[in-house]
Every structure is written in structure tokens, then in C-alpha cells.
Amino acid sequence: MSHRQMIVLCVAAFLGGVVGGAFSTQFLFPRSVEAQKPNGVNAEEFLLLDARGNARAGLGLDGNGEVGLVLRSKDGDRTLTLSPDEPSVIKLVDRGGRMLWGAP
């Protein structure tokens, strides 16, 4: 292979990589990011984890599309939930699921 052929091959490989990269980002990847506002974040669930990786707080949607905010105590014994879609909008339950306090 001559020096000229090597240069042509390198230039063709470079241009093919650039064109292929541009093509793949424009046509092959979904455009779900465009639905977000420039200073916003879209998600179905947000979790706040402690240093051990345990979920201590969460904001999200359940399987029925109902929204809720959940706050869990450090030891995990008590959970405070806020959900406008539940009969008791605010409730405090223990680990066993027994309601300690609730407000309509």
C-alpha cells in the first residue's frame, strides 16, 4: 500500500466515523430528553437513600398511577405517607402496617 493510499484510507475512516456518529445520535436514539424543560427533571420516582443504601424517602407513582410521598424513620419502624388518592391522606404506620395516626 502506498503512502497516498494510506492517507486516503485514514481520511475515509475518519469521515466515516464522524458521519456514522452523527447519524446514530440523530436517528437511532430515542428523543425522550426533549420532553424535559431545560431546568427540570422528569421521572416516575425519586428516592432518597441513606449511607447504607436504604430508602428513607420517596416520591412517586404506584401501579395505579396514584402519587405519594413516603418518609421512613431511621430505624425503619415508622413510615409517614402522604397521598391525596388514599382515604387517609396522611398516615403514620408501624413496621407491621398498623396505623398509628391518620388524618383525612
MARKOLRO-156981 format. One record per atom (N, C-alpha, C): x, y, z; residue in three letters. Coordinates in pm, whole numbers, plus 50000, padded with zeros to 5 digits. Example, Ala and Ser with C-alpha at 12.3 -4.5 7.8 and 13.67 -1.06 7.14 Angstrom:
2
513194943150780ALA 512304955050780ALA 513204967050780ALA 512854977550708SER 513674989450714SER 512905000350787SER 
This chain:
104
500854988350000MET 500005000050000MET 500905012450000MET 500595021749911SER 501425033649900SER 501055043750009SER 501905053850023HIS 501685064350122HIS 500385071850093HIS 500145074649966ARG 498915081649926ARG 497685073449957ARG 497705060549932GLN 496565051849962GLN 496315051250114GLN 497375051350193MET 497245051050339MET 496575063750389MET 496935075250334ILE 496315088050374ILE 494835088150334ILE 494525083750213VAL 493135083250168VAL 492325073850257VAL 492875062550295LEU 492195052950382LEU 491945059050521LEU 492935065950577CYS 492765072250708CYS 491705083250704CYS 491735091550600VAL 490745102250587VAL 489345096250570VAL 489225085750490ALA 487915079350470ALA 487405073150601ALA 488295066950677ALA 487895061050806ALA 487465071950903ALA 488185083050908PHE 487835094050996PHE 486465099850959PHE 486275102950830LEU 485005108550786LEU 483855098750807LEU 484105085950785GLY 483065075850810GLY 482675075250956GLY 483665076651045GLY 483355076851188GLY 482545088951228GLY 482915100551174VAL 482185112851207VAL 480755112151154VAL 480585108151029VAL 479255107250970VAL 478425096551041VAL 479035085151070GLY 478315074451141GLY 477895078651281GLY 478765085751352GLY 478405090551485GLY 477275100551481GLY 477345109851387ALA 476275119751373ALA 474965112951335ALA 475035103451245PHE 473835096151204PHE 473215088651320PHE 474025081851398SER 473485073851508SER 472855082351616SER 473415093851648THR 472825102151752THR 471565109251704THR 471445111951575GLN 470285119051523GLN 469115109851492GLN 469385097451453PHE 468305089051401PHE 468045076351481PHE 469015071451556LEU 468825058651622LEU 468425059551768LEU 468765070251837PHE 468465071351979PHE 467105078051999PHE 466335073552101PRO 465045080052127PRO 465225094352174PRO 464245102352152ARG 464325116552183ARG 463525120052308ARG 463495111552409SER 462705114252529SER 463245126052608SER 464505129252594VAL 465085140352668VAL 464485153552623VAL 464045154552501GLU 463485166952451GLU 462195170752522GLU 461535161252589ALA 460295164252660ALA 460575171752790ALA 461805171852837GLN 462145178552961GLN 462405193352939GLN 462075201153041LYS 462405215253038LYS 463895216753065LYS 464515227453021PRO 465955229153042PRO 466365228853189PRO 465505233453278ASN 465865233653420ASN 464995224053501ASN 464405213853438GLY 463535204353506GLY 464035190153493GLY 463445181553574VAL 463765167253570VAL 462445159753564VAL 462325150253474ASN 461125142053462ASN 461455127853504ASN 460625122253591ALA 460815108453635ALA 459515103253693ALA 459405090253708GLU 458245084253772GLU 458475082153920GLU 459735082653965GLU 460035080254106GLU 461335087054144GLU 461355092754265PHE 462565098354322PHE 462775091754458PHE 463975087054485LEU 464285080754613LEU 465435088154680LEU 465335089454812LEU 466415095054892LEU 466965083454974LEU 468245080154953LEU 468875068755019LEU 469825073355127LEU 469935065455236ASP 470925068555339ASP 472275062755298ASP 473275063955385ALA 474625059455353ALA 474695044355329ALA 473775036755387ARG 473765022055369ARG 472955017755247ARG 472355027255179GLY 471575024055060GLY 470115021255088GLY 469655023455211ASN 468255021455246ASN 467435033655202ASN 466275031155143ALA 465395042055101ALA 464765048255225ALA 465005061155244ARG 464445068355359ARG 463285077355318ARG 463245081455193ALA 462165089855143ALA 461955086754996ALA 460715088054953GLY 460405085554814GLY 459215093654768GLY 459255097554645LEU 458155104654581LEU 457935097754448LEU 456705093054426GLY 456505085854302GLY 455065082154277GLY 454885074154173LEU 453595069054133LEU 453545054154159LEU 452385049054205ASP 452255034654221ASP 451735028554092ASP 451435015754094GLY 450985008753975GLY 449675014053919GLY 448855020554002ASN 447585026053958ASN 447705040553913ASN 448905046153915GLY 449115059953876GLY 448815069853987GLY 448685065054111GLU 448425073854224GLU 449745079054279GLU 449785091954311VAL 451015098354358VAL 451105096954509VAL 452345096354560GLY 452535095554704GLY 453925099854745GLY 454005104654869LEU 455265108254932LEU 455415099255054LEU 456565092655068VAL 456805083355178VAL 458075087655250VAL 457975088855383LEU 459125091955468LEU 459265080755569LEU 460455075055581ARG 460685063755670ARG 461665067855779ARG 461405063255904SER 462295066356016SER 463655059755996SER 464645064556071LYS 466005059456058LYS 466085044456083LYS 465355039656184ASP 465375025356216ASP 464375017356132ASP 463555023856053GLY 462605017055966GLY 461345012556037GLY 461145016756164ASP 459985012456240ASP 458705020156205ASP 458845032356161ARG 457685040656131ARG 457795046355989ARG 456635047155925THR 456565052655791THR 455425062755785THR 455735074655735LEU 454745085255717LEU 454465086355568LEU 453195085355531THR 452835086255389THR 451865097755369THR 451985103855255LEU 451095114655212LEU 450655111255071LEU 449335109055056SER 448805105854924SER 447395111254912SER 447185120654821PRO 445845126254805PRO 444855116254746PRO 445335105054696ASP 444465094954635ASP 443985084454735ASP 444525084354857GLU 444145074654960GLU 443015080155047GLU 442215071355112PRO 441175076055204PRO 441755084255320PRO 442865079555380SER 443585087355480SER 444735094255408SER 444595107255388VAL 445585114655309VAL 446965113855374VAL 447015115355506ILE 448275114555580ILE 448135103155681ILE 449125094255684LYS 449075083655785LYS 450475079655829LYS 450545075755956LEU 451775070956017LEU 451535056456055LEU 452345047456001VAL 452175033156027VAL 453465027456085VAL 453315016456160ASP 454495009656213ASP 454954999056113ASP 456024992056149ARG 456624982156059ARG 455634971256020ARG 454734967756110GLY 453734957356083GLY 452564962056000GLY 452474975055971GLY 451384980255891GLY 450244985755974GLY 450374985656105ARG 449324990956194ARG 449365006156190ARG 448205012456167MET 448155026956158MET 448245032856299MET 449265041356321LEU 449455048056448LEU 448705061356454LEU 448585067856338TRP 447915080856330TRP 447505083156185TRP 446405089956166GLY 445965092956032GLY 445125105556030GLY 445085111855918ALA 444265123855901ALA 443595123155764ALA 442295126155763PRO 441575125755634PRO 441955137255552PRO 
